[in-house]
Amino acid sequence: MTIRSTQTANPSSPARRWGLRAAVAALALAATGACWAFEPFTAQYRANFMGMQADGTMRLAPAGDNRWTYSLEVAGMGARLAQSTTFERHGNGYRPLSSTDSQAGESGVAAMLVKRQSVEATYDWSKREARWSGDVDADKAGPVVLRDGDLDGMLMNLVLVRDVAAGRPLNYRLVDDGRAREQNFTVQGKEQITVGGQTHQATKVMRDDGRRQITAWIVDGLPVPARILQRRNGRDHIDLQLQSIDRS
């Protein structure tokens, strides 16, 4: 999963990216399990972000021409955040083509904490470069050279859960936010987790860079993680828990 800047703004300093944006990317861990066909789905999550309650909806939908749209929207306590990636299935993997990422504080405390922001990305595989536009700093506009196997934040998470099911190494190159960086996860073992009143055995995976830690619980047969927990400096930052999945 991708970890983006998780600094919150306050009235006495310039508004900065809201931490829930990182959690949106974290929530995007939806994926194909070993026995799950590549099919559309809608998943509902409940989020607890620094004491604020929110609801998340994640969708995978066909876009024609061997392309798919993978989107996530989180809303609650006066804030709304959304990410969407259009990608194509390429060989045995996925290749990003374009993405959008937006956030806004619409009312209450969120209006002060969440800066209105929108970013668009394009992945041009004919030129082998990625570029970003919208509310981005000049040094994060690209271009970044693309390599075979490169992923954006949403697609990295699709591949992550697929690879957990297949027992593969969980090492990826993420091209997002105007840069390319390695993202490496490790398996922490098995744990019991409850989804919709039913108990399941989940594989626990983690990425820890020393300051930020993301843990995901992945249940075989579910196309999305059952839970995602992000911690900052040893404290819980956001907790996302799966409520339901519709694969009709």
C-alpha positions as CSV (number, residue, x, y, z in Angstrom):
1,M,0.0,0.0,0.0
2,T,1.2,3.5,-0.5
3,I,2.0,5.8,2.3
4,R,1.6,9.4,1.6
5,S,2.3,12.5,3.6
6,T,0.2,12.2,6.8
7,Q,0.6,15.7,8.3
8,T,-2.5,17.5,9.4
9,A,-3.0,21.2,9.1
10,N,-3.8,23.6,11.9
11,P,-5.2,27.1,12.0
12,S,-1.7,28.6,12.8
13,S,0.2,26.9,9.9
14,P,-0.3,26.5,6.1
15,A,-2.8,23.7,5.3
16,R,-1.1,20.5,4.4
17,R,-2.3,17.1,3.1
18,W,-4.6,15.5,5.5
19,G,-3.5,12.2,7.0
20,L,-6.7,10.4,5.9
21,R,-5.4,10.7,2.4
22,A,-2.7,8.2,3.3
23,A,-5.3,6.0,4.8
24,V,-7.3,6.2,1.6
25,A,-4.4,4.7,-0.2
26,A,-4.0,2.2,2.6
27,L,-7.7,1.3,2.3
28,A,-7.1,0.6,-1.3
29,L,-5.6,-2.8,-0.5
30,A,-8.4,-4.5,-2.4
31,A,-7.1,-7.5,-4.3
32,T,-7.5,-10.8,-6.1
33,G,-7.2,-13.8,-3.9
34,A,-5.8,-17.1,-5.3
35,C,-9.3,-18.5,-5.9
36,W,-11.1,-15.2,-6.7
37,A,-12.0,-14.5,-10.3
38,F,-11.2,-11.0,-11.5
39,E,-14.8,-9.6,-11.1
40,P,-16.5,-6.3,-10.2
41,F,-17.2,-5.7,-6.5
42,T,-18.3,-3.0,-4.0
43,A,-16.9,-3.1,-0.5
44,Q,-18.0,-1.0,2.5
45,Y,-15.7,0.0,5.3
46,R,-15.9,1.8,8.6
47,A,-13.1,4.1,9.5
48,N,-11.8,5.7,12.7
49,F,-9.4,8.5,12.0
50,M,-8.0,10.3,15.0
51,G,-11.3,10.0,16.8
52,M,-13.4,11.0,13.7
53,Q,-15.8,8.4,12.2
54,A,-16.1,7.9,8.4
55,D,-17.5,5.5,5.9
56,G,-15.6,4.2,2.9
57,T,-16.8,2.6,-0.4
58,M,-14.4,0.8,-2.7
59,R,-15.3,-0.4,-6.2
60,L,-13.8,-2.3,-9.0
61,A,-15.7,-1.9,-12.3
62,P,-14.9,-2.7,-16.0
63,A,-14.1,0.3,-18.3
64,G,-14.0,-1.6,-21.6
65,D,-11.1,-2.5,-23.8
66,N,-9.4,-4.7,-21.2
67,R,-9.4,-1.7,-18.9
68,W,-10.8,-1.4,-15.3
69,T,-11.6,1.4,-12.9
70,Y,-10.7,1.0,-9.3
71,S,-12.0,3.7,-7.0
72,L,-12.3,4.6,-3.4
73,E,-14.3,7.3,-1.6
74,V,-14.2,8.1,2.1
75,A,-16.7,10.5,3.7
76,G,-17.5,11.6,7.2
77,M,-17.3,14.3,9.8
78,G,-17.4,17.0,7.1
79,A,-14.5,15.6,5.0
80,R,-14.5,13.8,1.6
81,L,-11.6,12.1,0.0
82,A,-11.6,10.1,-3.3
83,Q,-9.1,8.2,-5.4
84,S,-9.6,6.5,-8.8
85,T,-7.3,4.6,-11.0
86,T,-7.9,3.4,-14.6
87,F,-5.6,0.5,-15.5
88,E,-5.2,-2.3,-17.9
89,R,-4.4,-6.0,-17.4
90,H,-1.0,-6.5,-19.0
91,G,0.4,-10.0,-19.1
92,N,0.0,-11.4,-15.6
93,G,-0.1,-8.0,-14.0
94,Y,-1.7,-4.6,-14.0
95,R,-0.5,-1.4,-15.6
96,P,-1.7,2.1,-14.5
97,L,-2.9,4.4,-17.2
98,S,-4.3,7.4,-15.3
99,S,-5.5,8.3,-11.8
100,T,-7.2,11.1,-9.9
101,D,-6.8,11.9,-6.2
102,S,-8.9,14.6,-4.4
103,Q,-9.8,15.8,-0.9
104,A,-11.9,18.5,0.6
105,G,-13.0,19.7,4.0
106,E,-16.6,20.6,3.6
107,S,-17.8,21.5,7.1
108,G,-17.0,21.6,10.8
109,V,-13.5,20.9,12.0
110,A,-12.6,19.2,8.7
111,A,-13.0,22.5,6.9
112,M,-10.0,23.7,8.9
113,L,-8.0,20.5,8.8
114,V,-8.5,19.4,5.2
115,K,-7.1,21.5,2.4
116,R,-9.1,21.3,-0.9
117,Q,-6.8,19.6,-3.3
118,S,-6.9,17.6,-6.6
119,V,-4.1,15.8,-8.4
120,E,-4.2,13.9,-11.7
121,A,-1.6,11.4,-12.9
122,T,-0.9,10.0,-16.4
123,Y,1.2,6.9,-17.1
124,D,2.4,7.0,-20.7
125,W,3.8,3.6,-21.5
126,S,4.7,4.5,-25.1
127,K,7.0,7.2,-23.7
128,R,7.8,5.2,-20.5
129,E,7.1,8.2,-18.3
130,A,4.6,9.3,-15.6
131,R,3.6,12.9,-15.0
132,W,1.3,14.7,-12.4
133,S,-0.8,17.8,-12.7
134,G,-3.1,19.9,-10.6
135,D,-2.3,20.8,-7.0
136,V,1.3,19.6,-7.1
137,D,4.7,21.2,-6.5
138,A,6.9,21.6,-9.5
139,D,9.4,19.1,-8.1
140,K,6.6,16.5,-7.9
141,A,5.2,16.9,-11.4
142,G,7.6,14.5,-13.1
143,P,8.5,13.0,-15.4
144,V,9.4,9.7,-13.7
145,V,10.8,7.0,-15.9
146,L,8.5,3.9,-15.9
147,R,9.8,0.3,-15.7
148,D,8.0,-2.9,-16.4
149,G,6.0,-3.9,-13.2
150,D,5.7,-0.4,-11.9
151,L,2.5,0.3,-10.0
152,D,0.6,3.2,-8.5
153,G,-0.8,3.2,-5.0
154,M,-4.1,1.5,-5.9
155,L,-2.6,-1.2,-8.1
156,M,0.2,-2.0,-5.7
157,N,-2.5,-3.0,-3.3
158,L,-4.3,-5.2,-5.8
159,V,-1.0,-7.0,-6.4
160,L,-0.2,-7.2,-2.7
161,V,-3.2,-9.3,-1.7
162,R,-2.9,-11.5,-4.8
163,D,0.7,-12.2,-3.9
164,V,-0.1,-12.9,-0.3
165,A,-2.5,-15.6,-1.5
166,A,0.1,-17.0,-3.8
167,G,2.9,-16.9,-1.2
168,R,5.1,-14.6,-3.3
169,P,7.6,-12.0,-2.1
170,L,5.8,-8.7,-1.3
171,N,8.3,-6.3,-2.8
172,Y,7.1,-3.5,-5.2
173,R,8.2,-0.4,-7.0
174,L,5.6,2.3,-6.4
175,V,5.4,5.3,-8.9
176,D,3.2,7.9,-7.2
177,D,3.3,11.4,-5.8
178,G,6.0,12.4,-8.3
179,R,8.6,9.8,-7.4
180,A,9.5,6.1,-7.5
181,R,10.2,4.2,-4.3
182,E,10.4,0.6,-3.0
183,Q,7.6,-0.8,-0.9
184,N,8.4,-4.0,1.0
185,F,6.0,-5.9,3.2
186,T,6.5,-8.9,5.4
187,V,4.2,-11.7,6.6
188,Q,3.6,-11.5,10.4
189,G,1.6,-14.7,10.8
190,K,-2.0,-15.7,11.2
191,E,-4.8,-14.1,13.4
192,Q,-8.5,-14.4,13.8
193,I,-10.6,-11.5,12.6
194,T,-14.4,-10.8,12.5
195,V,-16.2,-9.6,9.4
196,G,-20.0,-9.2,9.4
197,G,-20.3,-11.2,12.6
198,Q,-18.3,-14.2,11.2
199,T,-14.8,-15.1,12.3
200,H,-12.1,-15.8,9.7
201,Q,-8.4,-16.7,9.8
202,A,-6.4,-13.8,8.3
203,T,-2.8,-13.4,7.1
204,K,-1.3,-10.4,8.8
205,V,1.2,-8.4,6.7
206,M,3.1,-5.3,7.6
207,R,5.2,-2.5,6.2
208,D,7.3,-0.5,8.8
209,D,9.7,2.4,7.9
210,G,10.5,3.2,11.5
211,R,8.0,6.1,11.8
212,R,5.0,4.9,9.9
213,Q,3.6,1.4,10.1
214,I,0.8,-0.1,8.1
215,T,-0.7,-3.5,8.9
216,A,-3.3,-5.4,6.9
217,W,-5.3,-8.5,7.6
218,I,-6.1,-10.5,4.5
219,V,-8.7,-13.3,4.4
220,D,-8.5,-16.0,1.8
221,G,-11.5,-15.8,-0.5
222,L,-12.2,-12.1,0.2
223,P,-11.3,-9.6,-2.6
224,V,-10.4,-6.9,0.0
225,P,-8.5,-6.8,3.3
226,A,-10.7,-7.4,6.4
227,R,-8.9,-4.7,8.3
228,I,-6.2,-2.1,7.8
229,L,-4.4,-0.3,10.7
230,Q,-2.0,2.6,10.2
231,R,0.2,3.8,13.1
232,R,2.4,6.9,13.3
233,N,5.2,7.3,15.8
234,G,3.8,4.3,17.8
235,R,0.2,5.5,18.0
236,D,-2.9,4.4,16.1
237,H,-3.6,6.9,13.3
238,I,-6.5,5.2,11.4
239,D,-8.3,1.9,11.7
240,L,-10.3,0.6,8.7
241,Q,-12.6,-2.3,9.1
242,L,-14.5,-4.2,6.4
243,Q,-18.3,-4.2,6.9
244,S,-19.7,-5.9,3.7
245,I,-18.9,-6.9,0.1
246,D,-21.2,-7.0,-2.8
247,R,-19.9,-9.1,-5.8
248,S,-23.2,-9.1,-7.7
